[in-house]
Amino acid sequence: MDYIKYHIVTDSETAEILIAFLAELPFDTFEETKDGIDAFISLSLDTPEIELRLNDLNQLFSFSYHKKKISYQNWNQIWESNFKTILIDNFCGIRAEFHPPFKKVEHEIIINPKMAFGTGHHATTYMMLEMMKDIYFENKTLLDYGCGTGILAILAAKMNCTTIDAVDIEEPAYHNTIENATINNISSIKAYLGTLKNIPEKKYDIILANINRNVILSSLQSLHIKMSAGSILLSSGYLVQDKDIIEDALLNNGFLPLEWKQNENWIATKSVKRYTI
């Protein structure tokens, strides 16, 4: 599969805002660069509407961009040259197969991201990993909603979560989750391609949702139905300026926010299900 890379030149603050908007389009991956971001989209999904949307955004924010075709066989070279290890204290370390193992870390995760979002480098994924440290996963049922590379589901499995479903609407993410679970010797993750309608009818003790504001807001009622009272929803993909909107939506859909975390211009929150709507 060939891809189109949009190289967007802008300041770091605008780059964060643009990622939030572009995540609602069929882009697979975003990479921070020295002068902005690179956004990758499948060649087959690069319709004229993509540039129309970028031009609309250009009326609101200051940036320039150009696009380039990236052959599929070159992708490994791209991410290998940019993929750096991540260490969250001594709790969790993320590396690729070509990196040497960590010497002292509680949970080591090997990720080969291909074209799936979620390597731990972006602030939203990093906060999700941080906040998982204080959650008790042992013998719990978990849903990773918008699983990307499967990184969050894999960490949950390493923290002794026994029943894990992972779902993503993007086919590369679905396949990448399966591949990364195998690389990490994880057999407890069941991956699904599609939406919440494609996963089993069951109640989850914990749901992880690291996607974007609009998708999560539109899914809160469905997620609430899939949880028991007291179940945990850990979510991110929100900009700082959206905090009031997120908090109101959580409260109105039967969730109680317990904790907020901020990294750069992004926020994450841990909530619990309060009651049945």
C-alpha positions, -999 to 999 in steps of 0.1 A, spaced: 0 0 0 14 34 -10 10 65 11 9 103 8 30 123 32 18 158 39 47 179 53 31 207 73 54 236 83 42 256 113 50 263 150 46 236 177 14 250 192 -4 251 158 10 217 150 -8 202 181 -40 219 171 -38 207 135 -33 171 146 -65 173 165 -84 184 134 -66 161 110 -72 131 133 -108 133 123 -97 126 87 -84 92 75 -48 100 83 -30 70 98 1 85 115 15 118 126 51 125 132 66 157 148 93 173 128 117 202 135 95 226 116 60 211 121 45 177 114 43 150 88 8 135 83 5 102 65 -26 90 46 -32 60 23 -30 69 -13 -64 55 -19 -79 78 7 -62 110 -5 -92 126 -21 -96 162 -31 -116 168 1 -84 163 21 -67 194 5 -100 213 7 -101 207 44 -64 218 48 -72 249 28 -101 256 52 -79 252 82 -53 275 65 -79 303 68 -78 298 106 -42 289 113 -8 299 99 9 270 81 22 258 47 24 223 34 34 201 5 27 165 -3 48 136 -14 41 100 -24 57 74 -1 61 39 -14 50 12 11 84 -5 10 101 27 22 80 30 54 102 9 76 132 31 68 111 62 77 100 51 111 132 33 120 151 65 114 127 85 137 116 59 163 133 66 196 129 46 228 106 59 255 111 54 292 84 63 318 104 62 350 111 26 358 75 16 351 74 12 313 98 12 285 89 12 248 113 2 220 114 -12 186 129 -46 178 161 -31 166 167 -13 199 186 -31 227 165 -42 257 160 -19 287 182 -28 317 158 -18 345 121 -14 337 90 -31 351 72 -35 318 91 -36 285 70 -32 253 83 -38 217 64 -18 191 68 -20 153 43 7 144 41 5 106 13 29 97 -7 27 129 -9 56 154 2 51 189 39 46 197 40 65 230 57 95 215 26 116 212 16 134 244 -18 117 245 -4 82 243 23 91 268 -3 103 293 -24 72 289 6 51 297 15 72 327 -20 70 341 -22 33 337 5 29 363 -20 36 391 -48 13 378 -53 -23 390 -56 -45 359 -53 -79 373 -81 -103 363 -101 -74 348 -120 -72 315 -107 -44 293 -116 -27 260 -89 -7 241 -111 16 219 -91 29 189 -62 6 197 -37 19 170 -5 -2 175 -20 -20 205 4 -4 229 -21 2 256 -37 -32 254 -2 -48 255 7 -28 287 -26 -39 303 -18 -75 295 16 -72 310 -1 -58 341 -21 -91 343 -53 -80 327 -68 -113 315 -96 -105 290 -87 -78 265 -107 -67 234 -91 -41 211 -108 -24 182 -99 0 155 -116 13 124 -83 13 104 -72 -20 89 -34 -12 94 -40 -7 131 -60 -39 134 -31 -59 118 -5 -40 137 -21 -48 170 -21 -85 163 15 -83 151 27 -64 182 8 -87 206 26 -116 190 60 -99 193 54 -93 230 42 -129 236 7 -117 245 -21 -141 238 -49 -124 258 -57 -97 233 -85 -102 208 -84 -76 180 -114 -65 160 -116 -44 128 -145 -19 129 -164 2 155 -180 -5 188 -207 -24 170 -182 -50 160 -171 -60 195 -188 -86 218 -218 -76 239 -202 -76 274 -195 -54 303 -159 -41 307 -142 -32 340 -118 -8 322 -121 11 289 -91 29 273 -100 54 246 -71 74 231 -86 87 199 -99 123 194 -124 146 210 -153 142 185 -151 104 184 -150 100 221 -178 125 227 -200 108 202 -192 74 218 -197 82 255 -232 68 257 -222 36 240 -192 32 262 -213 38 293 -236 9 283 -206 -14 281 -195 -6 316 -206 -16 351 -210 10 379 -176 19 392 -158 8 360 -130 31 348 -128 51 316 -93 64 308 -94 87 278 -73 112 259 -72 131 226 -84 164 240 -69 198 238 -66 219 269 -91 244 258 -117 216 255 -116 206 291 -149 222 301 -166 206 271 -152 172 280 -161 175 317 -197 185 310 -200 156 285 -187 131 309 -210 143 337 -240 143 314 -233 108 302 -230 92 337 -193 95 343 -174 112 372 -140 126 363 -115 118 391 -82 129 377 -68 152 349 -34 152 334 -18 177 310 11 173 286 19 202 263 -15 213 249 -32 179 255 -52 165 284 -62 131 296 -87 121 322 -96 91 344 -134 88 351 -157 62 367 -192 52 356 -217 66 382 -251 53 372 -273 39 345 -286 66 321 
